[in-house]
Amino acid sequence: MARRFADFAAKGLFGDEFPLHLHQYQAFKNVLINQKNIVVTSGTGSGKTESFLIPLIANILKESENWTPPKPKEESWWNTENKWKAVRSNETRKAAVRGLILYPLNALVEDQLGRLRKALDSDLARNWLKSYRNGNKLYFGRYTGKTPIPGKTTDNNKQRKLKGIMQGLEHNQAQLRDYYHNLITSLTNNLCDETKKKIKFELQNEKENEFLFDDNLSDQQINTLQLKLQGKLDEKLTFLSQVDGSELVSRWDMQEYPPDILITNFSMLNIILTRQIEQKMFETTKEWLAEDKSNSFYLILDELHAYRGTSGTEVAYVIRTLLDRLGLTPDSKQLRVLATSASLDEGGKHFLEDFFGIPIDRFEIITGEREGQIIYNESNEFKDKKDSFIGFYHEIKNKCIREEEAIKNFCQSLNSIYDPSSPLDSLYYVLEKSGVLNAFIRQCEKPRSLKDLSIELFNESLDMSAIGGLLHGIVTARRKGQVVLPLRAHLFFRNFQGLWACSNPKCSEVKEEYNYEGRRVGKLYHQPQVQCSCGSKILDFYYCQNCGDPFLGGYKIASNHPDEENGGHFI
C-alpha cells in the first residue's frame, strides 16, 4: 500500500521524491498502523494539513482497490438537455462520506479546495486512477453557503440556473487549457514575437524566461519551457472547479452521491443535520459503515484551538449529533479523529476528552520540532561580504545577466566553488559555508522585520539590497533538489483613514516631481489640517473610482458677505 500511495501522491499531493517530515510520517503511522486518533501541533507552515491528508487519502486509496469499475459515462446533461442528472449516475461502487474535513472559516475551506484539486484532480492523478483504479475517481466537494444550487432538483428555474453555472465552468476550463496548449505546441526554434511575449508573461518570475532572449531555442530549452508551461497550467487549474473531474460542484450531486471527502464548516454541518434534503448523505454513509467493520469514518478538524469556550461546547454537541446520525459512538473502532492545533498543553488534553468524548489515551499528540541552526556552519565570514550580497541582489533584480551567471559571480566573490552542472546546489553550499544560514535562523526564532534582519546581519539600516540578496539566495538555493529554508513572510498593509488636499491648484508646496499641467488640487495630506503652508484652505479629498476625477469636500456655511461666492464658504 505504501508504494502505491507514494506513487499516487507524487502525481499532485507531493512532488517526486518528496521526503516526509517526521510529524507527517508519525501521523501516517499512528492513524493507519496503530489505529489511533491524532492531534498535530507543529508550527505554522510545517505541513500540518498534509499530516491529515496523507492518512485520509491513503485509506481511501486502499479501499479503492476493490471498487467495481463504473459504467460508460454519458455526455454531460448540461450540454444535451435541461433535466438535471447526477454526474455520478454511471457509478457502481458505494458512495459515502469517507472523510469529513471541518473548518471554522469559509476562507480556510477555499484554501483546502486548491490542495485537493492538485492532489486528486490533476491530469497526472486522473491518468493514474484510470490505469490503477478501473477509472474510478476519488471524489471531493465543498458544501457551504456558496455551493450551488439550494432547493429541490425538480425546480425547472433552478435547473436552468445550474445548467448555466456548469456551462460557464466548463467554458473557463476549456479556455484555459486551449490557451496553454497553444503556447506549448507553438514552442519551436523560431518563435514569433507575439507568442514569445505571451510566454515571457507566463514565466515572468521563472529563471527559464532567460531562454527567450535567445534568437534560437535548443531542443532541451524547448522541452524545459514546455514542462514549465504545463506546470503553470496545472497550478492555475487548482483555482478552477473542473466539471469533468473529481470535484463535485453542486449540492444536488453531493446529496445524491456523497463525495468521498466532504469539506464544510460547523455552521453548515449543523444546518444539514437538521434538513430533510441532505439526509441521504448521512444515510448512505451509515450504510457504508455498517457493510464492513473495516470501513473507517475520518473526522478531521483543522484549527482545533478555535473551539474553546461556549462556541466550542456548541460544536461538540454538533459532532455528537453527527456521530449518532452515522451510527457511531466516540469510542467506536470505525471512527478516526484527526485534528491540528497551534499548541496543546496539559489543559488542552482535558479539553480533548471533553470535546470529543474520547479518552486521552486514545490520542497520539504529535509535535513537530524545527531543525535548529546547529545543522548549519557557524561563521561570521558573510559579515565581511555585504557587497557580494548587494551585487547578487542587483544582478538578479535588473536581469542584466542570467541567473546562473549571477550565482557564479556570487560564489566566486565568496571564494567558493561553482559547479555549472548544479548551480542551485552551489548556491546552497556558499550560503552554508559563509555562516549566514546559521545566523539567519538564530535571528528568526521570532518574527523579524527586514530592517531588523539587515541591521543584525549586515549592520545596514537604510539599503535593503544585502538582505534582498540573501533572501533571494535562500528561496533559490537547493540541497539535493529540496528547498533549504522554507520562508513565510507576513505583509501588512494599512489603508488610508482619509486624504486631504490643498484647494489651490497652483499650490507652492507641491514638489516639482509631482507637479504637472492640469493638476486640479494642491499638496496632499494624510492628516487633517485647516490651512496649507501656501495659505489656501485644506479640504477632504475624494476621487471617482470609475474615472479617477478628483473632488474636494467640506461643509459650506451661509454668508451674506458680498465677496463670498454663492453666498457662503467652506469650513
N, C-alpha and C positions, 0 to 999 in steps of 0.2 A: 504493500500500500504506500509506503514511504517513497519508493522510487517513482510510482505512478503519480503521486501527488506532487513530488518535486518537478516532474516533467510538465505537469499541467500548470503549476504555479509559475514556472518560467515563461508561460505564454501571456502573462499580464499582471498577476499579483506581485511577482518579483521579476527581476531580470535574470539572465543566465548566470549561474554560479554565484548566486547571492547568498552570502553567509548569514545565517540567523544570529541575532543577538541572543545572549544566554537566556534572558527572560522570555523571549519568544519560543525558544526550544523548550524551556521548562513548562510554559503554558501548553504547548503541544503534547508533551509527555504526560503531564498531570491530568489533562482532560481525556485524552484518547486511550492512554495505557492504564493510568491509575484510577480512572473513572471518578475524578474529584471535581468539585467546584473551585473556581479560582477568582482571585482579585489581584489585578496587576497594578502596581503603584509606582512604576518607573516615571522618570521625569518627562517634561514637555519635549516633544519631537523625538522620542526614543522608540517609537513604533508600537505604542500600546494597542492601536487599532488592529495591526497585524496579529497581535497576540490572541485576539479572539477570532479574527477572520481565518487564521490558519487552521485551528482545530474544527471550526464550523464547516468550512469548505471541504476539508479532508474527510470529515464524517459523511457529508452528503455525497462526495465523490465515491466513497467506499460503497455506500448503499446503491449508487447508480450502476454498479457492475451488474446488478440483477434486474435492472429495469428492462421491460419489453420495448421493442422499437416502436416509434409512432407510425401511424398510417400516413400515406402520401398527403401532403398539405395542399389544400385548395387555394385558389387565388384569394387575396385579402378581400374581405367583404366590403370595405370602403371604396374599392375600385370597381366592384361588379354590381352591387345592389345597395338599397337603402336599409335593408333589415340587418340589425346587428347580429353578429355571430362571434362566439368566443374564439380568440386566436389559438387556443389550445384544444379545440374541439376534435382534433385528429389524434390526440394522445391516448395511449392505452395504459400508462402507468398511473399509480395513485397520486393525486395532487393533495398536498398538505403543507402546512407551515412547519418546516423543519427547524427553522431558526427565526426568532423574533428579536430584532435589534431596536432598542428603545432609547430615544434621546430626549433631553429636556427642551431643546430648541429646534425649530424648523431649519435654521441655518446649518446646524450640525447634520441634519438629515440630508440636506442638499450636498454637503461635502462628502458624505458617505456614498451617495449615489455614484459620484465620479469614480471612486475606488472600485466599486462593484462592477461598473461598466468596463473598466480596464481589466479587472480580474476574470470576469465571466463572459463578457460580450465583445472582446477584441476579436479581430479576424483570426488571429492565431488560436485563441481559445475556442472559437467556433469550429475551426478545422480539426482541432484535437478531439473535441466532443463528437464530431461527426465520425471520426476514424475509430475512436476507442469506446464510445458510449452509444453506438447504434443510432446516432442522430438525435439523441435526447439532449436537452439543454438544462442547465441549472438556472431556474427562474428566480428573479427578484423583482420587488416592486415597492414603490413609495406610496404609503397610504396616509395622506394628510389632507388638510383643507384645500390644498392646491390640486389634488388629484381629480381629474375629470372622470365621469360626469355624475353628480348626485342624482338620486331618483331611480325610477323603475326603467327596465330595458324596453318596456312596451310603449314608452312615450316617444311618439314619432318626431317631435320637435327636438328632443334631446338626442335621438339617434342621428338626426341631421347635423346637430352641433358637434357630436363626437366624430362623425364622418369627416367634417371639415378639419377638425383638430388632427386626426390621423393622416389625412392627405397632406396637411401642412408640414407635419413632422417628417413624413416620407419624402416630400419635396426638398426640405432642408438637408436631409441626409444625402439624397441623390446629388444635389447641387454641390455639396462639399466634396463628396467622393469624385465627381466628374472633374472638378477644378484641380484637385491634386493629381488625379490620373493623367490629365492633360499635361500638367507640369512634369510629371515623372517620365511620360512617354516622349516628351519633346526634348529631353536631355540628349543632345548629340555633341559631336565635336565642334560644330559651329552653331551657336545659339543666336537667335535673333535678339535684338536689343530689348524688345518688349517682354519676351519670356525671361531673359536674364534679369530684367528689372523686377519681375514678379518673384522669381526665386530668391533674389537678394533680399527682398522684403520679408519673405517667409523665413529665411535663415539669417536674419539681420544680427542675431546675437550668437551665432554659431561660428566657430573658427573655420568650418568648411566653406563659409561665404568667401573666403580669400581665393578659392579656386576660380571664382567667376571673374576675377580680374585678369586671368589669362585669356589670350585670344583663342587658344585651342585647348580642349579638355582631354586628358588621357582617359582610357577605359576605366582605370582604377578610380579616378576622380569622379567620373560619371556614376559609377556604381555606388561610391560613398555618398554622393549627393542624392541619389535615388533612395537610398536607405534612410537618409536624414529626412527627406520629404515624406516618406512613408511613416516615419516616427512622428512627424508633425501632424499628419492626418490622424493617426491613432490617438494622439493627445487631444486633438480638437473633437474627435468623436466622443470622448468621455464627457463632453459638455452637452451632448445631444441624446435624446431618447430615440433609440433605433427601433422602429416598429416591427422589424423582421427578425429581431434577435431575442435575447434572454430577458429583456426588461418588459414587464407588464405595465402598460401606461395607464389604463383606465380602471376605475373602480369595478365596473361590471366584469372585466376579465378576472380580477382578483377575487371577486365574490363568487364567481362560478368555478374557477380553478385557482385556489390559493397558491401563491408563489412559494418556492422552497425557502426563500429568505424574505421576510416582510420587515420593512423599515417604517417606523412611525414614532409618534411621541405619546406621552401618557394621556394628554387631553383627548386625542383621537381614540386611543385604545379604550378609554373609559366610555366614550360615546358608542363605539361599535359593539362593545359588550352588551349594550342595552337595546340596540336597534335590531329589528327583525331581519332587515335586508342583508345584514352581514353575518347572520348566524351560520350559514353554510360553511364559512371559513373555519369556524371553530368545530363544527360537527364533523367535517371531513378530516380535520387534524386529529380529533379524538378517535375516529375510526381507525386512522393510520396507526396511532399509538397502540390501540387495542389489538391490531392484527398481528403484531410481532413485538415481544417484550424486549427485543434488542434495539428497537427504534427509540431514539432519544430526542427529546424536545430541548432545544438550546434557547435559553432565556438570557439575553445579553443586554447589559445596562452600561452605557458609557457615562462618564462624569458622575459616578455614584455619590460623590461628596455633595452634589447639588440637592440631594433629597433628605437633608436633615430637617428637624423641626416639624411643624404642623403639616406643611405640604408633603413632607416625606411620609407621614402617617397615612395621608390620603393615598399616596402612590402605593404604599404597602398593601392597603386594602384592595386596590385595583389588581395588584399582582395575585393576591389570594383568590379574587373572583375569577381571574383568568385561569389559574391552575384548576380551580373547581370545575370550570366550564370544559376543560380538557380532560377531566377525569384523573387529574394528578394531585398529589399532596406534596408539601415541601420536602418530605423525606423520601419521595419516590425515586427509585433507581433509574427511571426513564427521564428524569429531569437533570439538566446540566445548567448551572448558573455561572455565567462568565461576566465579570464586571471590571471596570477600570476606575481608578480614583487617583486624585493628586497625592493623597497620603492616607495612611491608616494607622492610627496609634492604638493603644490598649482600649481606649474608649470606643474606637471605631470597630473593634472586634465585637463588643456587645451590641453596637448598632447593627452589625451584620446579622446577628442572631435574631434581633427584634424585627428587622426589616423583612427578612426572607422567611423567618421561622425555621431556619436550618441551624443545627448545632455548629459551633465554630470549628470543631474537629473535622467537619466535612468539607471545609475550605482549605485551600492552599494559598497563602499570601505570598505573592511573587514580587520582589523588589528588583529593580534594575539599577545597578551602580555604573556610573560613567567611568570610563578609563581616565585616570588622572594624568597629570603632566609628567609623571615619573617614567612613562614609557618613551618619552622623547628626550633627546640630548639636551643637557643643561649647559648653556654657554651664553656669553654676552657678545659674541662675535658680531651679531646683527646690529648692535647699537652703533658700531663704527661704520656701518654700511647703509646709512639712511639714504644717501644719494643714489644707491643702487635700487632701492625700493621706489624712490621717486622717478628715476629713469624708466623702470619697468612699467610703472603706472602710466606714464605719458606715452610710451611706445604703444601700449595696449589701447589706451583711450583714443589716441589720434590715428590709430590704424595705419601708421606710416610704414610699418613693416609687418610681415607675417608673425603670427603668434609664436611659431617655432623659433623664429629669429630673435624675438624679444626674450623668450626663455633662455636661448643660448647666450645672449648678451648678459642676462641676469646671472646665470650660472658662472660665466667667466669673470664677472665683476666680483663675485664672492669666492673666486678661486676654487670652483667646484667642477667636477667632471660633467660634461654634457654628452648624452647618448642620443644621437639623431634618430635612432630606431624607437626610442621610448622617451620623448620629450617631457611628458607629464610625470613620469617616474623620476626623471632627472630634476624636475621642479620640486617634487616632494623631498628628494634627497638633500637638495641645497637648503631648503627651509628647515628640515630636521637638523642638519649639521650645524646651521647657524645658531640654533638655540631659540629661535623666535617662536616655534610651536610650543615649547615648554613654557616660555614666558607668557604667551598669549593665553594659554589655558589657565595659568595662575591668575592672570588679571581678570579672567571671565568667569570666575567661580560664582560671581553675582553679575547681573546685567550691568553693562558699562556703556557709556556713550562713546561715539567715535572720537570725540575730542579728548576724553579722558584716556582712552587707549593710546592715542597719538602722543599725549604728554608722557605717559608711563613708559611706553616702548621706545619712542624716538625723541623724547624731550622737545616736542613741537606742538604748539597750541594754535597756530594760525593756518599753516599749509597742511591740508589733509592728504596730500599726494602720497606720502610714505605709507600711511595706514591704508590708503586705497590700493597701493601696490601689494601690500601684504594680504589684504582680503581677497584680491583677485587671485593671488597665488594660492591661497588656501582653498578656494572653491574650484580652482582649475586643476590643481595637483592631484595625482592618483597614486595609490600604493597597491600594486598588483591589480589594477583596474577598479579599485574601490575609492570612494571619497575619503579624504584624510580626516577632516574635521567637519561634520555637518553643522552648519550655522543656521541660526534663526534670528532674524532682525525684526524688531518691532518699530514700525514707523508711526509717528504721532503727528497728526495734523490738527491745527487749531483754526476753526473757522473765524472769520471776522465777526465781531459783535456788531460792527457797523462801520461805515465810512463817512467822512465829512470832507467837504471841498470848499475852497475859497470861491466866492461868487464872481470874482474878477477874471475874465478870460485872459487878460494881459498881466496877470499876477507876476510880480517880480521875483517871487520866492520859488518859482518852478525852475528846476535845474535845466541847464541848456540841453542836456541829452534827452529830456522828456518834453521839450518844447517843440511844437510843430505848428504849421499854419492851419488854422481852422479849429484849434483847441478851444473848447467851449467852457471849460472850468479852470480854476487856478490850482494851487497846490492841494494835494490830497492829505488828509489827516486820519490817523487810526484812533484818535481820541477826540471827543467833542471840545471845541473852543468857540469863543464868541467872535473873535476878530483875528484876521490873518496879519502877519507882520507887514504886509503891503498896505494895510489899513482897511481892507474890504471885509465884509461880513462873511462868516463861515456858516454854511447850511448843510443839512443832511444830503448825502449823495446817493442817488438811485440810478439804475440803468435798466433798460428794457432787455430781457433775456432773449427775445426773439431777434431784434435788430441791433441791439447794442447802444442805442441812443442814450446819452446821459441826461439826467434830470436833477434839479435841486429842489429840496422840500423844506418846509418850515411852517411856522404859524404866522398868519397875516392878521394884523390888528388894524382896526379902522382909525383914520386920522383925517382931520379937517384942514390940515396944513396945506396950503396951495402948492408947495413944492413936492409933496408926496405923490408919486404916480398912482393913479387909480384910487386915490383917497385912502391909502394905507401903506404899511411897510412890514417886512418880515422881521421876526424876532427869533 
